[in-house]
Amino acid sequence: MDSVNSATVASASSASLGTVQGVAGVLVLKKSMDQQASAVAQLIAALPQVTLATSGSLGTRVNTFA
C-alpha cells in the first residue's frame, strides 16, 4: 500500500490546486487517508484486551533501583 500512497501523494502535490485535476487529486488523497484510518481503527479494535497481574511477585512490583 505504501507505493500506492506515494504515487497518490506525488500526483496530488504536483498538480496545482486551482485546476480540476489538482482538486481531484487532493480528494483522492483524502479518501485514501480516510480509508487507511478506518482500517487502522478496525485493527486496533481487534486487539485482545490484556489483563494485568494483580497478585504474586511477577508483574506486580517495579524495581525502582534499576
mmCIF file as Biopython writes it, N, C-alpha, C and O atoms, coordinates in Angstrom:
data_model
#
loop_
_atom_site.group_PDB
_atom_site.id
_atom_site.type_symbol
_atom_site.label_atom_id
_atom_site.label_alt_id
_atom_site.label_comp_id
_atom_site.label_asym_id
_atom_site.label_entity_id
_atom_site.label_seq_id
_atom_site.pdbx_PDB_ins_code
_atom_site.Cartn_x
_atom_site.Cartn_y
_atom_site.Cartn_z
_atom_site.occupancy
_atom_site.B_iso_or_equiv
_atom_site.auth_seq_id
_atom_site.auth_asym_id
_atom_site.pdbx_PDB_model_num
ATOM 1   N N  . MET A ? 1  ? 0.803   -1.186  0.000   1.0 0.0 1  A 1 
ATOM 2   C CA . MET A ? 1  ? 0.000   0.000   0.000   1.0 0.0 1  A 1 
ATOM 3   C C  . MET A ? 1  ? 0.851   1.258   0.000   1.0 0.0 1  A 1 
ATOM 4   O O  . MET A ? 1  ? 0.380   2.310   -0.430  1.0 0.0 1  A 1 
ATOM 5   N N  . ASP A ? 2  ? 2.072   1.183   0.462   1.0 0.0 2  A 1 
ATOM 6   C CA . ASP A ? 2  ? 2.908   2.365   0.536   1.0 0.0 2  A 1 
ATOM 7   C C  . ASP A ? 2  ? 3.220   2.928   -0.834  1.0 0.0 2  A 1 
ATOM 8   O O  . ASP A ? 2  ? 3.267   4.147   -1.004  1.0 0.0 2  A 1 
ATOM 9   N N  . SER A ? 3  ? 3.433   2.065   -1.817  1.0 0.0 3  A 1 
ATOM 10  C CA . SER A ? 3  ? 3.742   2.565   -3.154  1.0 0.0 3  A 1 
ATOM 11  C C  . SER A ? 3  ? 2.532   3.257   -3.767  1.0 0.0 3  A 1 
ATOM 12  O O  . SER A ? 3  ? 2.680   4.241   -4.492  1.0 0.0 3  A 1 
ATOM 13  N N  . VAL A ? 4  ? 1.349   2.754   -3.484  1.0 0.0 4  A 1 
ATOM 14  C CA . VAL A ? 4  ? 0.131   3.398   -3.979  1.0 0.0 4  A 1 
ATOM 15  C C  . VAL A ? 4  ? -0.021  4.767   -3.340  1.0 0.0 4  A 1 
ATOM 16  O O  . VAL A ? 4  ? -0.339  5.742   -4.021  1.0 0.0 4  A 1 
ATOM 17  N N  . ASN A ? 5  ? 0.206   4.843   -2.031  1.0 0.0 5  A 1 
ATOM 18  C CA . ASN A ? 5  ? 0.080   6.114   -1.337  1.0 0.0 5  A 1 
ATOM 19  C C  . ASN A ? 5  ? 1.137   7.101   -1.794  1.0 0.0 5  A 1 
ATOM 20  O O  . ASN A ? 5  ? 0.852   8.290   -1.935  1.0 0.0 5  A 1 
ATOM 21  N N  . SER A ? 6  ? 2.352   6.630   -2.028  1.0 0.0 6  A 1 
ATOM 22  C CA . SER A ? 6  ? 3.412   7.518   -2.509  1.0 0.0 6  A 1 
ATOM 23  C C  . SER A ? 6  ? 3.052   8.100   -3.859  1.0 0.0 6  A 1 
ATOM 24  O O  . SER A ? 6  ? 3.269   9.287   -4.104  1.0 0.0 6  A 1 
ATOM 25  N N  . ALA A ? 7  ? 2.510   7.282   -4.727  1.0 0.0 7  A 1 
ATOM 26  C CA . ALA A ? 7  ? 2.104   7.766   -6.047  1.0 0.0 7  A 1 
ATOM 27  C C  . ALA A ? 7  ? 0.947   8.753   -5.921  1.0 0.0 7  A 1 
ATOM 28  O O  . ALA A ? 7  ? 0.912   9.754   -6.637  1.0 0.0 7  A 1 
ATOM 29  N N  . THR A ? 8  ? 0.017   8.491   -5.037  1.0 0.0 8  A 1 
ATOM 30  C CA . THR A ? 8  ? -1.122  9.383   -4.841  1.0 0.0 8  A 1 
ATOM 31  C C  . THR A ? 8  ? -0.666  10.722  -4.288  1.0 0.0 8  A 1 
ATOM 32  O O  . THR A ? 8  ? -1.115  11.776  -4.739  1.0 0.0 8  A 1 
ATOM 33  N N  . VAL A ? 9  ? 0.233   10.674  -3.304  1.0 0.0 9  A 1 
ATOM 34  C CA . VAL A ? 9  ? 0.755   11.910  -2.727  1.0 0.0 9  A 1 
ATOM 35  C C  . VAL A ? 9  ? 1.525   12.702  -3.770  1.0 0.0 9  A 1 
ATOM 36  O O  . VAL A ? 9  ? 1.389   13.923  -3.851  1.0 0.0 9  A 1 
ATOM 37  N N  . ALA A ? 10 ? 2.328   12.019  -4.563  1.0 0.0 10 A 1 
ATOM 38  C CA . ALA A ? 10 ? 3.111   12.699  -5.589  1.0 0.0 10 A 1 
ATOM 39  C C  . ALA A ? 10 ? 2.212   13.366  -6.622  1.0 0.0 10 A 1 
ATOM 40  O O  . ALA A ? 10 ? 2.459   14.504  -7.019  1.0 0.0 10 A 1 
ATOM 41  N N  . SER A ? 11 ? 1.185   12.672  -7.053  1.0 0.0 11 A 1 
ATOM 42  C CA . SER A ? 11 ? 0.309   13.262  -8.070  1.0 0.0 11 A 1 
ATOM 43  C C  . SER A ? 11 ? -0.540  14.383  -7.492  1.0 0.0 11 A 1 
ATOM 44  O O  . SER A ? 11 ? -0.821  15.362  -8.183  1.0 0.0 11 A 1 
ATOM 45  N N  . ALA A ? 12 ? -0.951  14.254  -6.237  1.0 0.0 12 A 1 
ATOM 46  C CA . ALA A ? 12 ? -1.759  15.309  -5.616  1.0 0.0 12 A 1 
ATOM 47  C C  . ALA A ? 12 ? -0.925  16.549  -5.353  1.0 0.0 12 A 1 
ATOM 48  O O  . ALA A ? 12 ? -1.422  17.669  -5.474  1.0 0.0 12 A 1 
ATOM 49  N N  . SER A ? 13 ? 0.328   16.363  -4.997  1.0 0.0 13 A 1 
ATOM 50  C CA . SER A ? 13 ? 1.162   17.525  -4.689  1.0 0.0 13 A 1 
ATOM 51  C C  . SER A ? 13 ? 1.718   18.198  -5.940  1.0 0.0 13 A 1 
ATOM 52  O O  . SER A ? 13 ? 2.067   19.378  -5.902  1.0 0.0 13 A 1 
ATOM 53  N N  . SER A ? 14 ? 1.805   17.466  -7.044  1.0 0.0 14 A 1 
ATOM 54  C CA . SER A ? 14 ? 2.360   18.063  -8.260  1.0 0.0 14 A 1 
ATOM 55  C C  . SER A ? 14 ? 1.326   18.891  -9.016  1.0 0.0 14 A 1 
ATOM 56  O O  . SER A ? 14 ? 1.696   19.806  -9.752  1.0 0.0 14 A 1 
ATOM 57  N N  . ALA A ? 15 ? 0.048   18.594  -8.851  1.0 0.0 15 A 1 
ATOM 58  C CA . ALA A ? 15 ? -0.993  19.332  -9.561  1.0 0.0 15 A 1 
ATOM 59  C C  . ALA A ? 15 ? -1.343  20.595  -8.783  1.0 0.0 15 A 1 
ATOM 60  O O  . ALA A ? 15 ? -1.360  20.597  -7.552  1.0 0.0 15 A 1 
ATOM 61  N N  . SER A ? 16 ? -1.616  21.639  -9.500  1.0 0.0 16 A 1 
ATOM 62  C CA . SER A ? 16 ? -1.974  22.898  -8.854  1.0 0.0 16 A 1 
ATOM 63  C C  . SER A ? 16 ? -3.404  22.808  -8.332  1.0 0.0 16 A 1 
ATOM 64  O O  . SER A ? 16 ? -4.272  22.219  -8.977  1.0 0.0 16 A 1 
ATOM 65  N N  . LEU A ? 17 ? -3.647  23.401  -7.151  1.0 0.0 17 A 1 
ATOM 66  C CA . LEU A ? 17 ? -4.968  23.301  -6.524  1.0 0.0 17 A 1 
ATOM 67  C C  . LEU A ? 17 ? -6.043  24.050  -7.294  1.0 0.0 17 A 1 
ATOM 68  O O  . LEU A ? 17 ? -7.231  23.803  -7.088  1.0 0.0 17 A 1 
ATOM 69  N N  . GLY A ? 18 ? -5.652  24.952  -8.170  1.0 0.0 18 A 1 
ATOM 70  C CA . GLY A ? 18 ? -6.636  25.708  -8.937  1.0 0.0 18 A 1 
ATOM 71  C C  . GLY A ? 18 ? -7.242  24.929  -10.083 1.0 0.0 18 A 1 
ATOM 72  O O  . GLY A ? 18 ? -8.225  25.375  -10.674 1.0 0.0 18 A 1 
ATOM 73  N N  . THR A ? 19 ? -6.686  23.785  -10.410 1.0 0.0 19 A 1 
ATOM 74  C CA . THR A ? 19 ? -7.192  23.013  -11.542 1.0 0.0 19 A 1 
ATOM 75  C C  . THR A ? 19 ? -8.109  21.899  -11.055 1.0 0.0 19 A 1 
ATOM 76  O O  . THR A ? 19 ? -8.060  21.488  -9.895  1.0 0.0 19 A 1 
ATOM 77  N N  . VAL A ? 20 ? -8.930  21.433  -11.955 1.0 0.0 20 A 1 
ATOM 78  C CA . VAL A ? 20 ? -9.826  20.319  -11.635 1.0 0.0 20 A 1 
ATOM 79  C C  . VAL A ? 20 ? -9.005  19.084  -11.277 1.0 0.0 20 A 1 
ATOM 80  O O  . VAL A ? 20 ? -9.358  18.341  -10.362 1.0 0.0 20 A 1 
ATOM 81  N N  . GLN A ? 21 ? -7.909  18.870  -12.004 1.0 0.0 21 A 1 
ATOM 82  C CA . GLN A ? 21 ? -7.047  17.723  -11.737 1.0 0.0 21 A 1 
ATOM 83  C C  . GLN A ? 21 ? -6.446  17.827  -10.338 1.0 0.0 21 A 1 
ATOM 84  O O  . GLN A ? 21 ? -6.343  16.824  -9.631  1.0 0.0 21 A 1 
ATOM 85  N N  . GLY A ? 22 ? -6.050  19.029  -9.937  1.0 0.0 22 A 1 
ATOM 86  C CA . GLY A ? 22 ? -5.476  19.224  -8.609  1.0 0.0 22 A 1 
ATOM 87  C C  . GLY A ? 22 ? -6.483  18.951  -7.514  1.0 0.0 22 A 1 
ATOM 88  O O  . GLY A ? 22 ? -6.167  18.288  -6.526  1.0 0.0 22 A 1 
ATOM 89  N N  . VAL A ? 23 ? -7.686  19.454  -7.679  1.0 0.0 23 A 1 
ATOM 90  C CA . VAL A ? 23 ? -8.739  19.232  -6.689  1.0 0.0 23 A 1 
ATOM 91  C C  . VAL A ? 23 ? -9.081  17.749  -6.614  1.0 0.0 23 A 1 
ATOM 92  O O  . VAL A ? 23 ? -9.259  17.205  -5.524  1.0 0.0 23 A 1 
ATOM 93  N N  . ALA A ? 24 ? -9.172  17.097  -7.767  1.0 0.0 24 A 1 
ATOM 94  C CA . ALA A ? 24 ? -9.472  15.666  -7.788  1.0 0.0 24 A 1 
ATOM 95  C C  . ALA A ? 24 ? -8.364  14.874  -7.100  1.0 0.0 24 A 1 
ATOM 96  O O  . ALA A ? 24 ? -8.644  13.918  -6.378  1.0 0.0 24 A 1 
ATOM 97  N N  . GLY A ? 25 ? -7.121  15.261  -7.316  1.0 0.0 25 A 1 
ATOM 98  C CA . GLY A ? 25 ? -6.007  14.575  -6.669  1.0 0.0 25 A 1 
ATOM 99  C C  . GLY A ? 25 ? -6.056  14.703  -5.166  1.0 0.0 25 A 1 
ATOM 100 O O  . GLY A ? 25 ? -5.784  13.739  -4.450  1.0 0.0 25 A 1 
ATOM 101 N N  . VAL A ? 26 ? -6.398  15.878  -4.678  1.0 0.0 26 A 1 
ATOM 102 C CA . VAL A ? 26 ? -6.499  16.086  -3.235  1.0 0.0 26 A 1 
ATOM 103 C C  . VAL A ? 26 ? -7.660  15.279  -2.666  1.0 0.0 26 A 1 
ATOM 104 O O  . VAL A ? 26 ? -7.542  14.711  -1.580  1.0 0.0 26 A 1 
ATOM 105 N N  . LEU A ? 27 ? -8.764  15.221  -3.375  1.0 0.0 27 A 1 
ATOM 106 C CA . LEU A ? 27 ? -9.910  14.444  -2.901  1.0 0.0 27 A 1 
ATOM 107 C C  . LEU A ? 27 ? -9.589  12.948  -2.857  1.0 0.0 27 A 1 
ATOM 108 O O  . LEU A ? 27 ? -9.989  12.255  -1.921  1.0 0.0 27 A 1 
ATOM 109 N N  . VAL A ? 28 ? -8.875  12.456  -3.858  1.0 0.0 28 A 1 
ATOM 110 C CA . VAL A ? 28 ? -8.476  11.047  -3.869  1.0 0.0 28 A 1 
ATOM 111 C C  . VAL A ? 28 ? -7.524  10.766  -2.709  1.0 0.0 28 A 1 
ATOM 112 O O  . VAL A ? 28 ? -7.630  9.736   -2.043  1.0 0.0 28 A 1 
ATOM 113 N N  . LEU A ? 29 ? -6.598  11.690  -2.475  1.0 0.0 29 A 1 
ATOM 114 C CA . LEU A ? 29 ? -5.662  11.537  -1.365  1.0 0.0 29 A 1 
ATOM 115 C C  . LEU A ? 29 ? -6.403  11.511  -0.037  1.0 0.0 29 A 1 
ATOM 116 O O  . LEU A ? 29 ? -6.106  10.681  0.823   1.0 0.0 29 A 1 
ATOM 117 N N  . LYS A ? 30 ? -7.355  12.404  0.138   1.0 0.0 30 A 1 
ATOM 118 C CA . LYS A ? 30 ? -8.125  12.445  1.388   1.0 0.0 30 A 1 
ATOM 119 C C  . LYS A ? 30 ? -8.929  11.155  1.577   1.0 0.0 30 A 1 
ATOM 120 O O  . LYS A ? 30 ? -8.987  10.615  2.681   1.0 0.0 30 A 1 
ATOM 121 N N  . LYS A ? 31 ? -9.539  10.670  0.511   1.0 0.0 31 A 1 
ATOM 122 C CA . LYS A ? 31 ? -10.318 9.436   0.601   1.0 0.0 31 A 1 
ATOM 123 C C  . LYS A ? 31 ? -9.414  8.257   0.963   1.0 0.0 31 A 1 
ATOM 124 O O  . LYS A ? 31 ? -9.798  7.404   1.763   1.0 0.0 31 A 1 
ATOM 125 N N  . SER A ? 32 ? -8.230  8.207   0.383   1.0 0.0 32 A 1 
ATOM 126 C CA . SER A ? 32 ? -7.273  7.150   0.680   1.0 0.0 32 A 1 
ATOM 127 C C  . SER A ? 32 ? -6.848  7.199   2.144   1.0 0.0 32 A 1 
ATOM 128 O O  . SER A ? 32 ? -6.758  6.166   2.807   1.0 0.0 32 A 1 
ATOM 129 N N  . MET A ? 33 ? -6.588  8.404   2.639   1.0 0.0 33 A 1 
ATOM 130 C CA . MET A ? 33 ? -6.180  8.543   4.042   1.0 0.0 33 A 1 
ATOM 131 C C  . MET A ? 33 ? -7.325  8.174   4.990   1.0 0.0 33 A 1 
ATOM 132 O O  . MET A ? 33 ? -7.086  7.581   6.041   1.0 0.0 33 A 1 
ATOM 133 N N  . ASP A ? 34 ? -8.561  8.518   4.630   1.0 0.0 34 A 1 
ATOM 134 C CA . ASP A ? 34 ? -9.715  8.149   5.451   1.0 0.0 34 A 1 
ATOM 135 C C  . ASP A ? 34 ? -9.897  6.636   5.501   1.0 0.0 34 A 1 
ATOM 136 O O  . ASP A ? 34 ? -10.231 6.082   6.548   1.0 0.0 34 A 1 
ATOM 137 N N  . GLN A ? 35 ? -9.677  5.965   4.361   1.0 0.0 35 A 1 
ATOM 138 C CA . GLN A ? 35 ? -9.792  4.510   4.324   1.0 0.0 35 A 1 
ATOM 139 C C  . GLN A ? 35 ? -8.716  3.859   5.180   1.0 0.0 35 A 1 
ATOM 140 O O  . GLN A ? 35 ? -8.974  2.869   5.864   1.0 0.0 35 A 1 
ATOM 141 N N  . GLN A ? 36 ? -7.504  4.418   5.141   1.0 0.0 36 A 1 
ATOM 142 C CA . GLN A ? 36 ? -6.429  3.878   5.969   1.0 0.0 36 A 1 
ATOM 143 C C  . GLN A ? 36 ? -6.728  4.080   7.449   1.0 0.0 36 A 1 
ATOM 144 O O  . GLN A ? 36 ? -6.473  3.191   8.261   1.0 0.0 36 A 1 
ATOM 145 N N  . ALA A ? 37 ? -7.260  5.231   7.800   1.0 0.0 37 A 1 
ATOM 146 C CA . ALA A ? 37 ? -7.603  5.498   9.196   1.0 0.0 37 A 1 
ATOM 147 C C  . ALA A ? 37 ? -8.677  4.527   9.679   1.0 0.0 37 A 1 
ATOM 148 O O  . ALA A ? 37 ? -8.626  4.055   10.815  1.0 0.0 37 A 1 
ATOM 149 N N  . SER A ? 38 ? -9.632  4.235   8.830   1.0 0.0 38 A 1 
ATOM 150 C CA . SER A ? 38 ? -10.679 3.282   9.181   1.0 0.0 38 A 1 
ATOM 151 C C  . SER A ? 38 ? -10.108 1.878   9.368   1.0 0.0 38 A 1 
ATOM 152 O O  . SER A ? 38 ? -10.488 1.170   10.301  1.0 0.0 38 A 1 
ATOM 153 N N  . ALA A ? 39 ? -9.197  1.479   8.483   1.0 0.0 39 A 1 
ATOM 154 C CA . ALA A ? 39 ? -8.583  0.153   8.592   1.0 0.0 39 A 1 
ATOM 155 C C  . ALA A ? 39 ? -7.745  0.044   9.859   1.0 0.0 39 A 1 
ATOM 156 O O  . ALA A ? 39 ? -7.764  -0.991  10.525  1.0 0.0 39 A 1 
ATOM 157 N N  . VAL A ? 40 ? -7.016  1.091   10.195  1.0 0.0 40 A 1 
ATOM 158 C CA . VAL A ? 40 ? -6.201  1.080   11.411  1.0 0.0 40 A 1 
ATOM 159 C C  . VAL A ? 40 ? -7.091  1.011   12.642  1.0 0.0 40 A 1 
ATOM 160 O O  . VAL A ? 40 ? -6.779  0.291   13.591  1.0 0.0 40 A 1 
ATOM 161 N N  . ALA A ? 41 ? -8.191  1.748   12.638  1.0 0.0 41 A 1 
ATOM 162 C CA . ALA A ? 41 ? -9.117  1.718   13.778  1.0 0.0 41 A 1 
ATOM 163 C C  . ALA A ? 41 ? -9.686  0.315   13.972  1.0 0.0 41 A 1 
ATOM 164 O O  . ALA A ? 41 ? -9.839  -0.143  15.105  1.0 0.0 41 A 1 
ATOM 165 N N  . GLN A ? 42 ? -9.997  -0.364  12.878  1.0 0.0 42 A 1 
ATOM 166 C CA . GLN A ? 42 ? -10.505 -1.735  12.976  1.0 0.0 42 A 1 
ATOM 167 C C  . GLN A ? 42 ? -9.437  -2.673  13.528  1.0 0.0 42 A 1 
ATOM 168 O O  . GLN A ? 42 ? -9.745  -3.545  14.341  1.0 0.0 42 A 1 
ATOM 169 N N  . LEU A ? 43 ? -8.194  -2.509  13.102  1.0 0.0 43 A 1 
ATOM 170 C CA . LEU A ? 43 ? -7.111  -3.357  13.606  1.0 0.0 43 A 1 
ATOM 171 C C  . LEU A ? 43 ? -6.889  -3.136  15.094  1.0 0.0 43 A 1 
ATOM 172 O O  . LEU A ? 43 ? -6.692  -4.093  15.843  1.0 0.0 43 A 1 
ATOM 173 N N  . ILE A ? 44 ? -6.918  -1.884  15.523  1.0 0.0 44 A 1 
ATOM 174 C CA . ILE A ? 44 ? -6.731  -1.585  16.939  1.0 0.0 44 A 1 
ATOM 175 C C  . ILE A ? 44 ? -7.875  -2.146  17.763  1.0 0.0 44 A 1 
ATOM 176 O O  . ILE A ? 44 ? -7.654  -2.670  18.854  1.0 0.0 44 A 1 
ATOM 177 N N  . ALA A ? 45 ? -9.097  -2.041  17.253  1.0 0.0 45 A 1 
ATOM 178 C CA . ALA A ? 45 ? -10.259 -2.572  17.969  1.0 0.0 45 A 1 
ATOM 179 C C  . ALA A ? 45 ? -10.201 -4.096  18.072  1.0 0.0 45 A 1 
ATOM 180 O O  . ALA A ? 45 ? -10.753 -4.672  19.010  1.0 0.0 45 A 1 
ATOM 181 N N  . ALA A ? 46 ? -9.541  -4.752  17.122  1.0 0.0 46 A 1 
ATOM 182 C CA . ALA A ? 46 ? -9.475  -6.211  17.115  1.0 0.0 46 A 1 
ATOM 183 C C  . ALA A ? 46 ? -8.414  -6.761  18.069  1.0 0.0 46 A 1 
ATOM 184 O O  . ALA A ? 46 ? -8.378  -7.967  18.313  1.0 0.0 46 A 1 
ATOM 185 N N  . LEU A ? 47 ? -7.556  -5.904  18.608  1.0 0.0 47 A 1 
ATOM 186 C CA . LEU A ? 47 ? -6.523  -6.380  19.534  1.0 0.0 47 A 1 
ATOM 187 C C  . LEU A ? 47 ? -7.160  -6.916  20.810  1.0 0.0 47 A 1 
ATOM 188 O O  . LEU A ? 47 ? -8.122  -6.337  21.315  1.0 0.0 47 A 1 
ATOM 189 N N  . PRO A ? 48 ? -6.629  -8.017  21.331  1.0 0.0 48 A 1 
ATOM 190 C CA . PRO A ? 48 ? -7.205  -8.561  22.567  1.0 0.0 48 A 1 
ATOM 191 C C  . PRO A ? 48 ? -6.878  -7.662  23.765  1.0 0.0 48 A 1 
ATOM 192 O O  . PRO A ? 48 ? -5.832  -7.014  23.811  1.0 0.0 48 A 1 
ATOM 193 N N  . GLN A ? 49 ? -7.792  -7.641  24.721  1.0 0.0 49 A 1 
ATOM 194 C CA . GLN A ? 49 ? -7.574  -6.878  25.937  1.0 0.0 49 A 1 
ATOM 195 C C  . GLN A ? 49 ? -6.661  -7.677  26.858  1.0 0.0 49 A 1 
ATOM 196 O O  . GLN A ? 49 ? -6.887  -8.866  27.086  1.0 0.0 49 A 1 
ATOM 197 N N  . VAL A ? 50 ? -5.643  -7.031  27.379  1.0 0.0 50 A 1 
ATOM 198 C CA . VAL A ? 50 ? -4.666  -7.687  28.235  1.0 0.0 50 A 1 
ATOM 199 C C  . VAL A ? 50 ? -5.050  -7.441  29.688  1.0 0.0 50 A 1 
ATOM 200 O O  . VAL A ? 50 ? -5.331  -6.311  30.087  1.0 0.0 50 A 1 
ATOM 201 N N  . THR A ? 51 ? -5.057  -8.516  30.471  1.0 0.0 51 A 1 
ATOM 202 C CA . THR A ? 51 ? -5.322  -8.355  31.900  1.0 0.0 51 A 1 
ATOM 203 C C  . THR A ? 51 ? -3.988  -8.318  32.624  1.0 0.0 51 A 1 
ATOM 204 O O  . THR A ? 51 ? -3.122  -9.163  32.398  1.0 0.0 51 A 1 
ATOM 205 N N  . LEU A ? 52 ? -3.833  -7.346  33.481  1.0 0.0 52 A 1 
ATOM 206 C CA . LEU A ? 52 ? -2.597  -7.187  34.212  1.0 0.0 52 A 1 
ATOM 207 C C  . LEU A ? 52 ? -2.584  -8.077  35.445  1.0 0.0 52 A 1 
ATOM 208 O O  . LEU A ? 52 ? -3.636  -8.429  35.979  1.0 0.0 52 A 1 
ATOM 209 N N  . ALA A ? 53 ? -1.389  -8.438  35.892  1.0 0.0 53 A 1 
ATOM 210 C CA . ALA A ? 53 ? -1.246  -9.248  37.093  1.0 0.0 53 A 1 
ATOM 211 C C  . ALA A ? 53 ? -1.671  -8.434  38.309  1.0 0.0 53 A 1 
ATOM 212 O O  . ALA A ? 53 ? -1.320  -7.261  38.440  1.0 0.0 53 A 1 
ATOM 213 N N  . THR A ? 54 ? -2.436  -9.077  39.203  1.0 0.0 54 A 1 
ATOM 214 C CA . THR A ? 54 ? -2.890  -8.381  40.404  1.0 0.0 54 A 1 
ATOM 215 C C  . THR A ? 54 ? -2.372  -9.034  41.675  1.0 0.0 54 A 1 
ATOM 216 O O  . THR A ? 54 ? -2.489  -8.455  42.755  1.0 0.0 54 A 1 
ATOM 217 N N  . SER A ? 55 ? -1.807  -10.217 41.567  1.0 0.0 55 A 1 
ATOM 218 C CA . SER A ? 55 ? -1.289  -10.894 42.756  1.0 0.0 55 A 1 
ATOM 219 C C  . SER A ? 55 ? 0.011   -11.602 42.400  1.0 0.0 55 A 1 
ATOM 220 O O  . SER A ? 55 ? 0.308   -11.819 41.225  1.0 0.0 55 A 1 
ATOM 221 N N  . GLY A ? 56 ? 0.783   -11.960 43.422  1.0 0.0 56 A 1 
ATOM 222 C CA . GLY A ? 56 ? 2.061   -12.628 43.205  1.0 0.0 56 A 1 
ATOM 223 C C  . GLY A ? 56 ? 3.172   -11.618 43.021  1.0 0.0 56 A 1 
ATOM 224 O O  . GLY A ? 56 ? 2.946   -10.408 43.025  1.0 0.0 56 A 1 
ATOM 225 N N  . SER A ? 57 ? 4.382   -12.141 42.860  1.0 0.0 57 A 1 
ATOM 226 C CA . SER A ? 57 ? 5.521   -11.242 42.749  1.0 0.0 57 A 1 
ATOM 227 C C  . SER A ? 57 ? 5.897   -10.927 41.297  1.0 0.0 57 A 1 
ATOM 228 O O  . SER A ? 57 ? 6.671   -10.004 41.043  1.0 0.0 57 A 1 
ATOM 229 N N  . LEU A ? 58 ? 5.360   -11.679 40.359  1.0 0.0 58 A 1 
ATOM 230 C CA . LEU A ? 58 ? 5.702   -11.472 38.952  1.0 0.0 58 A 1 
ATOM 231 C C  . LEU A ? 58 ? 4.731   -10.480 38.319  1.0 0.0 58 A 1 
ATOM 232 O O  . LEU A ? 58 ? 3.535   -10.750 38.208  1.0 0.0 58 A 1 
ATOM 233 N N  . GLY A ? 59 ? 5.256   -9.342  37.911  1.0 0.0 59 A 1 
ATOM 234 C CA . GLY A ? 59 ? 4.439   -8.354  37.211  1.0 0.0 59 A 1 
ATOM 235 C C  . GLY A ? 59 ? 3.680   -7.401  38.107  1.0 0.0 59 A 1 
ATOM 236 O O  . GLY A ? 59 ? 2.915   -6.572  37.613  1.0 0.0 59 A 1 
ATOM 237 N N  . THR A ? 60 ? 3.870   -7.497  39.408  1.0 0.0 60 A 1 
ATOM 238 C CA . THR A ? 60 ? 3.143   -6.595  40.306  1.0 0.0 60 A 1 
ATOM 239 C C  . THR A ? 60 ? 4.058   -5.614  41.019  1.0 0.0 60 A 1 
ATOM 240 O O  . THR A ? 60 ? 3.579   -4.695  41.684  1.0 0.0 60 A 1 
ATOM 241 N N  . ARG A ? 61 ? 5.350   -5.792  40.894  1.0 0.0 61 A 1 
ATOM 242 C CA . ARG A ? 61 ? 6.291   -4.896  41.574  1.0 0.0 61 A 1 
ATOM 243 C C  . ARG A ? 61 ? 7.236   -4.269  40.555  1.0 0.0 61 A 1 
ATOM 244 O O  . ARG A ? 61 ? 7.615   -4.902  39.569  1.0 0.0 61 A 1 
ATOM 245 N N  . VAL A ? 62 ? 7.605   -3.034  40.802  1.0 0.0 62 A 1 
ATOM 246 C CA . VAL A ? 62 ? 8.509   -2.320  39.907  1.0 0.0 62 A 1 
ATOM 247 C C  . VAL A ? 62 ? 9.816   -2.110  40.649  1.0 0.0 62 A 1 
ATOM 248 O O  . VAL A ? 62 ? 9.830   -1.626  41.780  1.0 0.0 62 A 1 
ATOM 249 N N  . ASN A ? 63 ? 10.930  -2.483  39.995  1.0 0.0 63 A 1 
ATOM 250 C CA . ASN A ? 63 ? 12.246  -2.285  40.580  1.0 0.0 63 A 1 
ATOM 251 C C  . ASN A ? 63 ? 12.662  -0.843  40.296  1.0 0.0 63 A 1 
ATOM 252 O O  . ASN A ? 63 ? 13.056  -0.517  39.176  1.0 0.0 63 A 1 
ATOM 253 N N  . THR A ? 64 ? 12.576  0.010   41.299  1.0 0.0 64 A 1 
ATOM 254 C CA . THR A ? 64 ? 12.869  1.436   41.101  1.0 0.0 64 A 1 
ATOM 255 C C  . THR A ? 64 ? 14.371  1.728   41.142  1.0 0.0 64 A 1 
ATOM 256 O O  . THR A ? 64 ? 14.775  2.861   40.880  1.0 0.0 64 A 1 
ATOM 257 N N  . PHE A ? 65 ? 15.206  0.736   41.465  1.0 0.0 65 A 1 
ATOM 258 C CA . PHE A ? 65 ? 16.647  0.945   41.531  1.0 0.0 65 A 1 
ATOM 259 C C  . PHE A ? 65 ? 17.344  0.553   40.250  1.0 0.0 65 A 1 
ATOM 260 O O  . PHE A ? 65 ? 18.547  0.775   40.110  1.0 0.0 65 A 1 
ATOM 261 N N  . ALA A ? 66 ? 16.623  -0.021  39.319  1.0 0.0 66 A 1 
ATOM 262 C CA . ALA A ? 66 ? 17.250  -0.474  38.072  1.0 0.0 66 A 1 
ATOM 263 C C  . ALA A ? 66 ? 17.560  0.666   37.152  1.0 0.0 66 A 1 
ATOM 264 O O  . ALA A ? 66 ? 18.089  0.453   36.061  1.0 0.0 66 A 1 
#
